[in-house]
Amino acid sequence: MMTAPTSGPQETSVQRVRPLELFFDLVFVYTITHLTNLIAHPHGALDYLQAALIFLSLMWMYDGFVWLSSNLELDADAEYWLMFAAMVTFFVMALGIPTIRGDGGVVFGLGLLLVTALHTGLFSRSATSSAQAIWGIAPYNFASALLVFSAAFVGGVWHWALWLAAIGVLILATLKRREQAFALSPRHFAERHGLLIIIALGESVVALGLGAAGLPITPGLLAYAALGLLLAALVWWSYFGPDHERAERAFERAGAADRNRMALRGYGYSHMGMMSGIIMIAAGLEVGIHGPGEEDGAAWAWNLAVGLALYFLSDVAFRRSLGLGPGRLRLLVGALALATVPVGLSSGPLWQLLAAVLVVALLSVVEDYVLPARAARRGPP
């Protein structure tokens, strides 16, 4: 039975991530792989723009399913089968990414319309205030999906105009604060977004393996693979280190209205930025371990450096949205990551990767050891 809407957002009873949600995330890995491939060997700036537009459109709806799973008990067979249908749709949409400006655009657009319909229908089954709240944002979701679908039938300026308009519609929904009436479980919501970061980091490991496929095992290859995995581990630690529990506590203790704003800005937009950065890192690692050719230009070096910078910039935005501090040191790390580009272009991918690892390792040493030791010497205020 559906409860009556309340004057404000509720906290749902969902407390843990279910196996179905983990399976859902694994299916989404295929999407991340295609986006990585799109920017690993770009043909120009438009490939980056297209990848960004695809990612924003996909992640808006995928994150919508995170909000959804925070509202559903998943205790009915129909809900399971509708979630499976959404998984298939996301997978089919990913198949359209390589030819998004051709026939793949129709597949992607139709998939986005279908997954939006599934999302809306499932939300309407919720026993929380979200069952009514979904009708406040559904028109924006459908309008955006329709614009993406329409972009498949035109080229040139109109293609890009329709895609940009589709993202603009989603931004408008944010400005209208349509998220405020939704219910969510803070513990479940935070855990699910942490898993998305892990899924994205997994792509960097896959990228290393794909890039190394068929290559002779040499000391240089082994060194690059080890450093690449170490970089992924350091990025993982920057998210799941000591401040991770502080972030979860801040999110759980916030008032309902503030929490929903944190959910959209911090766990929504900021996590999109972090995941985008990780995808760029993966693209840089895939080309770097294989050895860039003349056709790759300098994209591999910029992917690695800009990916790290974007990750830490978005991480700072996340921390600030939850009141965890200004994150000035992490901004510095992002700036230093950009400085590794000349190292890569002059000395090669291995040396750029080593420089990047040292920069991120420096962050861990200062945050986890130097600053706590200094605070301990000063004593309580």
VODREN-489150 format. One record per residue: residue in one letter; z, y, x of N, C-alpha, C, CB in turn. Coordinates in steps of 0.05 Angstrom, whole numbers, plus 5000, padded with zeros to 4 digits. Each point is the difference from the previous one (the first is absolute). Glycine has a CB too. Layout:
% VODREN-489150
AZYXZYXZYXZYX
...
***
This chain:
% VODREN-489150
M500049765017500050244983500050255018502449754963
M496150455029499850245016502250194992495149955003
T506350165018502150194995498950274993503049745030
A498650424957499150274993499950175025502049964954
P496150225048499850185023502550175002495150004997
T505750065027502350175005499050275009502949615012
S499050584992499350275008499350015029502950174965
G497749645050499450005029499349725009503150395007
P496049585018499349745010502449825003496250215024
Q503449534972502149805002499949865026500049954951
E502149905056499949815022499749734989502950305029
T495149554981499449744989501949795011495250134994
S504649634995501849785008498849835023501849994954
V495650065053498749855021501350075027495649994974
Q505449815041501450065024498849885025504050024973
R494149805024498949875024497049964996504449775009
V494250205014497149954999499649714994499150375033
R499149574948499549734992497649885016501750114954
P498149625048497849875015497350104990502949605007
L496750454967497450094990499250265013500949774957
E501150415048499450255012499149975030503350224968
L498049595045499249945028497149905001504849905012
F494549934969497349904998498150224995501749564984
F499150624998498350244994499450165025502150024954
D500050025062499650165025498149855019504650204994
L495649545008498349855018497150034992503749675008
V495750334966497350044991498950275008500949704961
F500950505040499250275007499350035029503050174964
V497949645053499350005028497050015004504249745010
Y494350124973497149995002498850284998500049544981
T501250635001499150274997500450165026501049984951
I501349995061500750145025498049915022504950034986
T494449725015498149905020497350144998502449565000
H496750474975497450134996500150295008499049684963
L503250465031500350285008500150035030502450094957
T498949725056500150005030497249975011504749814999
N493850004990497349965010498250254996500549514990
L500050634988498450244994500350225021500449894952
I502050145059500550215019500049905029502650244965
A497449505039500049895028497450075013503149634987
H494750364998497350075011498750214982499549535020
P501650714979499050204982497250115008504750134990
H493849944990497350125005500150304999497949594981
G504550525016500350294998502550074984495150065004
A505350204993502450104986500149914971500150395030
L497649564958499949934971501349724996495850284994
D504049555026501349744997503150034998496249785026
Y504950404989502850064999500750124973500250075050
L498250124940500550124974499949794978498150435016
Q499949394985499749794980502449825001495150035003
A505849895021502349825003502550134988497949805041
A502450464964502450144990500050014970500150285042
L497549784946499850024971500549734987496850385005
I502149415007500449734989503049935002495349865014
F505950195009502849935003501850154981499149915048
L500550354948501650154982499749904971499650405030
S498049544962499549904973501349734996495750264998
L503949565021501249734998503050015001495949825022
M505250344997502950005003501450134977499350015049
W499450184938501250124976500549794979497850445010
M500149404986500349794979501749775010495650134982
Y504249805044501649785010502950084999496349845030
D504350404978502850104998500950014971499450265043
G498749784939500749994972501049734992496650354991
F502349445022501049734994502849955012495249844999
V505550315022502749985011501950134980498350025048
W501050214941501650124978500249804977498650475014
L499249404979499949814978501949775005495350134991
S504649755033501649765005503050075001496249815025
S504450454978502850094999501050024971499350255043
N498849714938500750034971499749744985498550465003
L500249345009499549754986501949785010495250134993
E505949724989501749775009498349765008503550154969
L493949865023498149785006501249734991498350255040
D502649754935501149764988498249884978504650185011
A492949924987498249904980497449915014501950304965
D497049475026497549905012497850204999501449544987
A498450614991497850204997500150215022500149924951
E502350165057500350205021499049895027503950204975
Y496749555030499149875025496950005001504249725002
W494650194976497149985000498650275001500549584974
L500750625014498950275002500250115029501150084951
M501149855062500450085028497949855018504950094992
F494749665002497949855015497350124996502749584995
A496750514980497550134994499750265017500049804953
A502250345050499950255016499549935029503250224968
M498049565042499549925028497049945004504749815003
V494150044979497249945002498350255000500849564977
T500050635006498550254999500250165025500850014951
F501550015061500350145026498349865021504750154987
F495349595013498449855020497050054996503649645001
V495550374974497250054995499350295008500049674962
M501850515033499550285009499750025030502750164961
A498949685053499850005030497249905009505049935003
L493949884982497349905007497950224998501449554983
G499150655001498150214997500250225021500049904953
I502150105063500550225019497850025021504849944993
P494249845020497950045020497550144991501849595021
T497550374953497650134989500750204978497349585011
I504950574993501150174979498050224992504549915018
R493750175000498050204993497449874990502050305035
G498249444959497749864989501049844976497749985044
D501449774955500749824977503049964999495649775004
G505850235019502949965000501550214985499549785043
G499350464954501450214985500349934971498150335032
V500049534956500249924972502249804997495150094993
V505049715025502149804999502750135003496849665019
F503550525000502550135005500950174976498950015049
G499250144940500750174977500849844975496950345019
L501649454975500749834977502749875004495149924992
G505449995033502649885006502250204997497849705032
L501850554976502150204997500650064971498650205043
L499349804940500450044971501649774988495750264998
L503649495011501449774989502949995009495649754999
V504950305026502749985010501750224988498349805043
T500550434951501550214986500749924972497650345027
A500649524959500649904973502249795001495350094987
L504649735033502249805003502650135006496749675017
H503450535000502450145007501250134975498250085047
T500150054938501050144976501149804979496750375008
G501849414988500949804981502649875008495349934989
L505050015036502549875009502350194998497449725031
F502250544975502250194998500950034971498150255040
S500049734942500850034971501849774991495750244992
R504549545023501749784994502850045010496149705000
S504450515016502650045012502150064979497750175041
A504749744965502350054982501550245008500449514991
T498350685023501450245009498450254990501749765041
S499350474967498650254992497250025010504450224999
S495049615021497350015013497849924980502149905044
A498649944936498049914980498850244986502549574994
Q499050645002499050254988498950185022503249964962
A498150055061499250185022497149945010504850045013
I494449714986497449935010497750154986501849555012
W498750514962497950144985499750295008500949694962
G501050415054499750275011498350025024504550094982
I495349685033498450005025497549844998504250055025
A495649774955497649834997497450164997503049664978
P497050565007497550164999499050095027501350154955
Y500549935063499350085027498849765016503650364999
N497849414998499049765014497249924991504849855005
F494850154969497349924990497950215007502349764962
A498450505037498150205007499249985029502050304966
S499949645052499449975028498249755005504450225011
A496349564975498449765003497150044990504249724995
L495550434983497450054989498350175019501949974954
L499450225059498550175020499149835024502850404986
V498949415023499349835022497649824992504850005017
F495349894958497949844990497450164999503349724973
S496850535018497750174997498750065027502050204959
A499849825062499050065027498149785011504250255008
A496049514980498349785010497050044992504049704996
F495550484985497350034990498650255011501449764959
V499950395058498850245012500549995030500750264957
G497749895057500250025029500450295009497249595004
G502950445022500150275011502650144992495150015000
V504550254995502350184994501549914975497650375022
W500949534958501349924975501849765003496150184976
H503149645042501749775005502850095011495949725010
W504050465009502550095012501650184981497949975045
A500650194939501450174981501549844979496450355007
L502449444983501349834980502549855012495649944977
W504149975048502249875013502350195004496849695023
L502650554987502150215004501350084974497550165040
A500949854939501150074973501949784991495850264989
A503549495017501749774992502850035013495949714995
I504150365030502650035014501450254990498249775041
G500250444953501250244989501549964973496450255023
V502549574961501349934974502749885005495549934979
L504749895041502649885007502050205010497649575010
I501450625006501850215010501050174977497550005044
L500750054936500850154977502349864985495350184996
A504549565002502249854987502650045014496749664985
T503250365042502450055016501150284994498349695036
L499950514963500950274994501250024972496450175031
K502749674951501050004973502749844998495350044982
R505549845040502549855002500249774979502250425018
R495649444980499949794980501849765007495350144990
E505749855035501649785008502950024990497249965040
Q503650274950502850054994501149824978499250465014
A499249454967501149844978500149705006498250354970
F500949575053499949715006502749905010495150055011
A505449704982502449865010499249855025502049964953
L500049995064499549835024502749905010495850265012
S504049535005502449905014499850095029500349594969
P501550585040499850115027500049795022502250414983
R499549395014500249795020497349845002505049974993
H494049954984497549854999497750175011501749734961
F498350525030497850195007499950045030500450234956
A501949825057500150045029499149755015503750344994
E497349434997499349755013497049944999504649824989
R494350244988497149944996498350175018500949874953
H499950395051498450175017500449935030500450364966
G501949535041500349905027498249775005504750154999
L494949684981498149775003497250105003503149724972
L496150505015497350115004499650095028500050144952
I502049975061499850085028499649755017502950404993
I498549385001499749755015497249894997504949914994
I494150104981497349914995497950155016501449874954
A499050405047498150165016500349945030500350364965
L502149605045500449935028498749735006504350275001
G495849554980498749745004497150035006503349804970
E495450415019497250045005499550065030499450174953
S502549975060499650065029500149745016502150454994
V499549354997500049745014497449864995505049974995
V494150034980497449874994497750135015501749894955
A498450385048497950155014499949925029500650384969
L501749585044500149915027498749725003504250275008
G496449554973498849745001497050004996504349824984
L494850344997497150024995498650125023500950054951
G500250165061498750135023499949825024501650434983
A500349395020500149825024498449744996504450195010
A494649774965498649754994497549975018501750024953
G498149755060497749935016500150125028497549984959
L504550175048500250125027501449815019500150464980
P499249545045501449845020502950105004495749905023
I506149914981502850085003500450105029501649674964
T498950595038500450125026502750145000495050065007
P506050015017502650155001499850264984500949805045
G496850344956499750254985500149954970497350185037
L501549614954500149934971502849944991495349835003
L506150015013502849934993501850245000499249555020
A500450635000501650245001499550184976499949985050
Y497650054942499350164977501249884974495850165023
A504049584974501149874976503050034999496349675001
A505150305022502950025000500850294994500349635034
L498450574978500650284995499450074971499150115048
G498749794941499450054972502149904981495249985012
L505849784993502149894984502650165004497849545002
L502750545022502450165006499950274985500449785045
L497250344954499750254986500649964970496650165034
A502349634955500649944971503049964996495449784995
A505950085024502949964997501550265002499549555020
L499750634997501350265002499750174975499349985050
V498350014939499550144975501749884978495350125014
W504949624985501749864981502950105003497049595001
W503950425024502850085005500450294991500349685038
S497750494966500350284992500550034970497150135039
Y502049674946500350014971502549844991495150044994
F505349735018502249824991502450015017496649714982
G503650485037502350035017502450114985496950085038
P505050034976502650094988499750194976502049945045
D495950234955499750194979499049884974499250345034
H499849414967498949874976502249984978496749755029
E505750164978502149984981500950274990501549585022
R498450624995500750284991498050094979501950105045
A495649834959497950084980500549864973496750075038
E503949684963500549854975502550114986497949595020
R504250474995502450114987499550274987502849755033
A495750424982499350274989498449974974500150195047
F498149624953498349964976501649904977496149905030
E505749914975501749884979502050204989499449565021
R501650624995502150194991498950254987502749845037
A494750204965498850244988500149984970497050065040
G503150174947499850014971497349904991503250384998
A496649544976497649874991497550175003502849764967
A497450505026497650175002499250045029501450234957
D500749835060499450035029498949755012503750345003
R497449434988499149745011497049954994504749824995
N494550254981497249964993498250185017501349874953
R499650375053498450185017499949885028501350404972
M501049505038500049865026498149765000504750155007
A495349714971498349764998497050085002503449784971
L495850445017497250085001499350125026500150074951
R501550115059499450155025500649835024500950434977
G501549455024500849855024498949725001504150275000
Y496449574980499149735000497149974990504649864992
G494350364996497250004992498250125021501550024953
Y498350255046498150145018500649955029499450344965
S503249685043500649975029499449725009503650344995
H496949464989499349735008497049965001504349844979
M494250295004497149995002499150115027499550054951
G501850175058499350115026500849815023500750454981
M501649425017500949815021498149765001504750154994
M494549754982498249775000497350085010502549814962
S496550435032497550095011500050015030499350274958
G503049835053500350015029499949725012502650424995
I498749394992500149735011497249884999504849954985
I493750104994497249904998498350115023500549964950
M499950305056498550125022500849875027499650434974
I503049525029501049875024498649725003504550254997
A495449604981498849745000497150015008503249854965
A495450355025497150045007499750065029499150174954
G502749995057499950065029500549765017501450464990
L500649385001500749765016497749794999504950084990
E493849894987497949804998497750065019501349934952
V497950325050497850075018501050015029497950274963
G504649825041501150025027500249745014502450394985
I498549405001500449745013497349875006504449944977
H493650115007497449895005498450155021500049844953
G500750415050498550175019498050164985500749675037
P499650604961498250164985497250025013503950274984
G494149724999497250035010499150294997499049524988
E498650535021498950274999499850104971497449915042
E502149904939499750084972502650084988496149694997
D506250235015502650074990500950285007501249525003
G497550605017500850275008502950025007496550174970
A504850045021502950045005501749934976498850355034
A500049544945501549954975502449835004495850054975
W504049745042502249815004502450155011496849635008
A502850555011502350155013501250184979497849975045
W500650174940501150184980501349854977496450335011
N502649444982501349844979502849935007495649814987
L504850095038502749935009501850245000498149635027
A501050594985501750235004500650144973498150065046
V499850004939500450134974501549834981495750255007
G503949484994501549824983503050025005496149705000
L504750305026502850045007501150274991499349695039
A499150524966500950274992500350024969497750195040
L500449704945500150004971502449844990495150054998
Y505449725014502349844992502650165003497549585014
F502950545010502650145004500250254984500149805046
L497750344950500050244983500849924971496550225029
S502449574961500649904973502949904999495249884993
D505749995029502749905001502050244999498549605027
V500950624986501750234999500050114971499050115049
A498749904938499950094972501849824982495350185008
F504649564998501749814985502950065004496449655004
R504450385021502850055007501050264987499449755043
R498950464958500850254988500249994970497850235038
S500549614949500249984971502549864991495149984999
L506149865019502649874994502450145012497549574997
G502050655016502250155012501249885025500950164955
L497449705061501049875024499750165026498849584978
G500550675019499850175024497150095005503949775019
P495850424999497350125004498149825016502250444999
G498949375017498249825014498450135022499849734959
R501350475054498550155021499149825023502550414988
L499249405019499349825022497549834993504949995015
R495049934960497749844991497550164999503149714974
L497250555019497650175001499050035029501750254960
L500249765059499250025028498649745009503950305009
V497049484982498749745006497250004989504549765000
G495150344976497350014989498250175016501949944956
A499150295054498450185017499349865027502250404978
L499849465033499549875026498049774996504650125015
A495449764962498049784995497250115002503349774970
L496250475020497450125002499250045029500750234956
A501349825061499450055028499149755015503350364999
T496849404987499149765014497049964999504349794988
V494350384996497149974998498650045027500350174953
P500450055062498750035026500549765019500450494994
V502049395003500649775017498149774994504950145001
G494749814973498149794992497250055009502949914962
L496250335034497250065006499450015030499850264959
S502349805057499650015029500649745014501050484998
S501049374992501049765014499549744984503450295021
G496049724954499549764984502149944979497749835040
P501749994941501749944978502849905008495949904974
L504249935047502649895008501950215008497749595015
W501450614999501850215010500850194978497949975044
Q500350084937500850164977502249854983495450214999
L504249534997501949854985502750005014496449714982
L503650265045502550015015501450274996498149685034
A500450534967501150274996501250034972496750195033
A501949704947501050024973502649844997495250054984
V504949725028502549844998502350155013497249575001
L502350555022502150155014501050234983498149875044
V500150274942500750234983501849914977495750235012
V503549554974501649914978502649875009495849934974
A504249935049502449895011502050225007497449615018
L501650624991501850225007501550104975496850135037
L501849874940501350074975502449824994495650184983
S503949565020502149804995502450045018496549684984
V503050365042502150035020501750254993497249775035
V501550454959501450254995501649984974496550265025
E502249644953501349994974502249804999495850144980
D503849635033501949784997502249995021496349754979
Y503250385044502049995022500950275009497949575013
V500250614994500850255012501550184980496049975030
L502950074946501350174981502749894990495450164986
P504849585007502649894993502150025022497649694969
A501650275056501850025022501050295003497749625024
R500550574973500850285002501950084977495650105022
A503949794954501750064977502849885004496050014970
A504149755043502649875005501650155020497949564990
R500850565030501550155020501150264988497049825036
R501650294945501050254987502349944982495550195003
G504649574986502149934981499650124973503149985039
P498849974942499750104973500250304999501949574983
P496750574999500150294998502750094991495150014990
***
